[in-house]
Amino acid sequence: MKSFKSKVDWWLVVLLVLVFGYPIYDGIVSKTYGLSIVFSGILIVIFYLARTLEYRIEGELLSVWGSKIEIKSIKKIYRTNIILSAPALSLDRIGIVYNKYDELFISPKNRKEFIEELKKINDRIEVVE
């Protein structure tokens, strides 16, 4: 099994801290501690999920947050910065086309090594830079 962590954009961290930090601060200042507790909890969950986000190659399967994709079914990998919801903490992403119409967007920190590992299992993967 080989694991690859997600790349993290610094601006995303700042954005999350600002968006959730203000209600936390406001709740403390206005003594509405429930607001602070709820937003603190949400922020902790987000950072926990971000910390544990990884892409695993387990035998001939690619595992992303419990979803498993057969590496032999991957047809193409390409670079993208699409903003669609994805298990990725960066907009510097790769799109993985698999099966007939399925697609997944991820952002492995070490993209080159990640793609090389996939190509060791399925050398027919088309890589578009």
C-alpha positions, 0 to 999 in steps of 0.5 A: 500500500502506498499513500499520498497526501493531498496538496493544500493551498495556503489561501484555502486555510486562510479563507477557512480561518476567516470564515469560521474565525469571525463567528467564533470571535463574535460569539466570544465578544457578544457572550453567545458562547453557543455560536463559538462552540458550534463554529469551533466544532465545525472548524475542528472537523474540517481540519481533521478531515483535511489532515486525514485526506490521502489517496491510497494505492492498495494493490490494484485499487485506488482508494479515496475516502472509502471509495475504491476505483480499479486502477485498470479502469483508469483511461486518462489523467489530466491537469485541471483547476476546476472548482467543482467539489472534490476530495482535494484541498487545492485547485491544482488538481488532476482529473482521473477519467475511469470506467466509461463516464466516471471522473474524479478530481484530486490533488496529490502533493507529489503528482508525478510520483502518484501518476508513476505509481498508477502507470506501473499498474496500468501502463495504458493510462493516457497522461495529458499535461 
